[in-house]
Amino acid sequence: MESGKKRSCFHSFWIVAVCLIVWLSFEPASVHGASWSKLMPVGYVPSTGSAIPLKNSNVVVKSKASNIKQIAYNGSTVWCAKIANASKTQSYSNFLTVTFPKTAKIRGREIDITIAFTAMTIGKGQGKNTLLNKDGYAAFARCNSSGRFFLGGIGDSTSRPYKAKKQITTSITAAWSDGGGIVNLPFYQGVSDVDAGMSADYYKEAWEGSSGFSSTFYIWADCRNTISGNKMTASYGDVDGNDSWYKAGLIAPTNGGQFTVKWTEGNCETGFLLYNQYKDMPAPTKTVDRTSAVKGDIITWEVSQKTGIFYRNTFSPYTNFSFADYIPRGVEYQSARVFRGAADITSQGILSYNPDTRYATFTLNSGQLGSAAFYQGQAITMKITARAELPEAAVRTVQNQAAVTVSGYAQDTNPVTTVIQRPDLEISKAAAGSEYKGGDTIPYTVTVKQTTANLSGENIVVTDALPEGLTLKGKPVLSGAEGNVTVKGDTWKAVFPSLAYGQTAVISFSAEAGNVTLEKSVINTVYASMEDAPKKEAASTIRLLPEPLVVEVEKVWEDEDDFYGLRPKSVNVELLRDGKPIQELRLKDSNGWKGTFENLPQYRTENERYNYQVREADVPTGYKADVKHIENRNGEFERAFRITNSLVYYELTIHKQIAKADYYEYHGNEVFLYQITSENNPNWRWYEEISFTEKAQKQEGAVLTASKTMKLPYGVYEATELETLRYQGGIVSVSANTRKTGLLQAEVKLGADGGSESITYKNKKVLWDRYSHNDLVINELR
């Protein structure tokens, strides 16, 4: 009211929201016959900073009647209605709708606030009436940049009041900005300064909750206004400061996000702010008493949700209140309790743990939520204990996050993390080399290390059973850790009580390779165990190689020091394994006609040897080859061969025929001389004679025949019968590889087909007049 000073009357609405899991459903209803409670504590005034801001910077006009005008004034957005006749009452219906999109968040989810002006009456002007801007418009609502919304006449704030009785009906809706519909959570508003009550027809202020409100409104014990049904009417003079609340104010909770209010006032404006008791409700929190643990440690989680304070920031009981905590893998659930402050309230709800889903839950009994004593701003805390299990890996990170559901809306806590550790082994094994032969000594080194920081490993056992083919030599030596080593046969075992982080134990030992007949891989695996750690193993692979076989070969020539020039410059010798050629070797004079086949496997199987032989790939023409075992440098016969190449001699037979009647004893023996000349070397000549004596006379028939056979090496020869006294004649027949080249000459190819050759001469005596004999004395020279 006006009392000799300029001031602005205002009403306040206050809304705060908390996320709920389940929508609350309600039907907006009239609150006629509502009860009024005088339990509001003195000293409490609703905080403007907690209100949902309704700023003109983001207001959107969704609809506006033609007789409504919007202007900017002193930093505010002002809406004005046309006054057609100041001496009459003006009526307006559904004339303005404004929306504040995404103007706040309730538990992280944005909301829109819409104010619909559904009805307004403005009575006739009283006294001196000054219309806004003197253009026939009167202000009825405005919003400023700080988030305040005002209804009624602009009054002293504009210095242009229109003095008339007004009644305005507004429908206020809160909706989720993401299209989720009306926010079905209880809101509440704080209305103050309902203190203008001097004139029944002009300056009479009242607030009326038309629909959508709960059944109880709250006022202070010192309230002086008149209460009737769902309406508060000013019946007290002008108030200032906190008395605007204590003596002329109210708190009006709603059933949800849609409600209707009627405002009755004159030349005074009432500002209202919207509140929701969940908007600034603290988020749930979670703590853990251990950030690191080992098997068997007890881990305690605390999930806390702070409640509101009734009569201050909470005016509607919660519909439900519950905890849900997933117990992660890696721990075993032990127990849980629920506290309000220090008081154990587990019995006031239902606590359970489902081992299948691994959820620990607690739901407070609904009877507890209906008492204002529950809402004291204290933290409700669920304490959960779990035992750390042995992790599969050396380090397992266990993250835990709970959810608290208030009035059907869940909100996650912050996640907390505990690292569960166990000792771990790292083991390696290495041989000094990669290849060994039978009888060799093989040095091995085994290293074992505990690799988890800040922990020690206990009861370490390392065992190594040598595989077949290896024999343990001596006792292994342990270094780097206190312990002992025992040996049983070809198995050793090292035991040491503990290994600190980073400590390395080293076991050194040697093995001897047994007899090796076949090349093979030998895997030697060592095993290690440690308390609370999985068994580990490490392997070292070596190749065991058999003693390679060396086959020696030498070539011997039996060819009269190559008198005939038939020896080749080199020969190829083949190595046969089980009758099949596998390698070839060239022997020649420069290597002394000797060579070796090396790196040969001796065994086909563990017990069966290969059979090795040698042969000349191509035996030189005119030679034959003879292969024999000889003793090699190691005194072994099967590893050395001698190939002897000997000349092959071929037969050449000369047949001589004369008439029996031509033999005359007084002429002496009939002697014929033959010269054999090598075509390869004409300086090589052989001579042979054929004689007929008196004994030849005893041959049957009219023809005397005599033959001589010569043995010559491979080659081509010329056979010639030398001139003989008293006889003339020629060649009468030759063998297959012999051809006649003259009366007394023939070309003979010895060794062409491996057989013997022959020439037949026939002579006739032509001279009888001389009596000297023709005996020859032959002096053979080569």
Secondary structure, DSSP 8 states (H G I E B T S, - for coil): --SSS---------EE----SS-------B-TT-EEEEEE-TT----GGGSB---GGG-EEEEE-TTEEEEEETTEEEEEEE-S-TTS-EEEEEEEEEEEEEEEEETTEEEEEEEEEEEEEE----SS---BTTTTEEEEEEE-TTS-EEEE--GGGTT------EEEEEEEEEEETTS--B--S-EEEEE-----BS-SSSSB-EEEEEESB-SEEEEETT--SEEETTEEE--S----TTHHHHTT-EEEEBSSSEEEEEEEESS-EEEE-BEETTTT----EEEES-SEEETT-EEEEEEEEE--BBTTTB-S--S-EEEEEE--TTEEEEEEEEEETTEE-GGGEEEEEETTTTEEEEEE-HHHHTSGGG-BS-EEEEEEEEEE---SSSEEEEEE-EEEEETTEEEE---EEEEEE---EEEEEEES-SEEETT-EEEEEEEEEE-STT--EEEEEEEEE--TTEEEEEEEEEESSS-EEEEETTEEEEEEEEE-TT-EEEEEEEEEE---SS-EEEEEEEEEEETTEEEEEEEEEEEEE---EEEEEEEEEESTTTTTS---SEEEEEEEETTEEEEEEEEEGGGTTEEEEEEE--BSSSS-B--EEEEESS--TTEEEEEEE---TTS-STTEEEEEEEE-EEEEEEEEEEEGGG--GGG--EEEEEEEEESS-TT-EEEEEEEE-GGGGGSSSSEEEEEEEEEEESEEEEEEE---TTEEEEEEEE-TTEEE-SSSEEEEEETSSSS-EEEEEEEEE---S-------------
